[in-house]
């Protein structure tokens, strides 16, 4: 039987779904100016505090005439908390053309897992490729194998990793961005399973020096869900605070636990998740503090779930956080893990260790990477998946929801 080969590989520049933001400058109080910021950037590689997100599409043309592609993208807050540097087309498209294209053209392709692992671990001049390159390349490989086998991408993953496809939609987490009031209404009207993220990344303007601004917001959110929702609608409240609880308390866990328990009471009867309550400055310190925070909350009878994000970037990181039970749920921020094979393995490892798996990512991804994420979710069944890309609620929720329902319809008739 003739094997299908990759006949030609192309790299095309494009736009991502949001922006690259210098988180260090924003946390330090960069002054907003319309949709941008006035202050100078603080992270190497940034030319401004906010600049347009970019992507590179890797396009595989197969010798049977079929075409598959994936998008190389990086997260909004690149260059922070152990993540790779800013992914700029001008720098990386040439690297792809020199180092990826010659290695792929002429290759036989029949299995996703083996080829994805090979290129995810490929070293150029002694170092692995940027996570964004590995992310987009492995997406393209997955779609190519699915087209050759005439199966959905979810079915290919389930077949190669020995998993069961979900028969039900995976809960979708919609994020509001800075427009946390108007966009929360959108989340509620469209019955998002989890909301609103909230983007609480600044103490003075979003959290409050005593946490009073977040309290005010959650009181409003609860009232809004009751007003715009119905008795059957019971969303989970998931708030990302970017380490600001630690900033205002100097990482005093007794103070943080007391504050979180107060938030839990405010949100009841809705379940509350807090992402990134502290940023301890290193992976080891982050594991230790989230492990202790989980223990203290549980000892107080709290049912709030702590979600790990910062310093939990790679598959190995996720395994270490899961083993230590550093938090109740881990965000698998897909672009940070490089090859999508790592995201698959990460969800499966979390499930094995009985810790929550949040198949996340970034508003700065693309429609393509978001749709492929849905297939991974259906094949691995995490606790929730992020609606992405963009920050307007509507686009990301539509892309993820529709791809999920289409795929479920297709797999049910087989």
Secondary structure as UniProt FT lines:
FT   STRAND          5..21
FT   HELIX           23..27
FT   TURN            28..29
FT   STRAND          32..33
FT   TURN            34..35
FT   STRAND          36..37
FT   TURN            44..45
FT   STRAND          50..62
FT   TURN            63..64
FT   STRAND          67..72
FT   TURN            76..79
FT   TURN            81..82
FT   HELIX           89..99
FT   HELIX           101..104
FT   TURN            105..106
FT   HELIX           112..120
FT   STRAND          123..124
FT   TURN            125..126
FT   STRAND          127..128
FT   HELIX           131..149
FT   HELIX           153..161
FT   STRAND          172..173
FT   TURN            177..178
FT   TURN            180..181
FT   HELIX           182..189
FT   TURN            190..191
FT   STRAND          194..197
FT   HELIX           203..207
FT   TURN            209..210
FT   HELIX           212..228
FT   TURN            231..232
FT   STRAND          236..240
FT   TURN            242..243
FT   HELIX           244..249
FT   TURN            250..251
FT   HELIX           253..267
FT   TURN            268..269
FT   STRAND          272..275
FT   HELIX           283..299
FT   TURN            300..301
FT   STRAND          305..308
FT   TURN            310..311
FT   HELIX           315..324
FT   STRAND          329..333
FT   HELIX           334..337
FT   HELIX           340..352
FT   TURN            353..354
FT   STRAND          356..360
FT   TURN            363..364
FT   HELIX           367..380
FT   STRAND          384..386
FT   HELIX           394..412
//
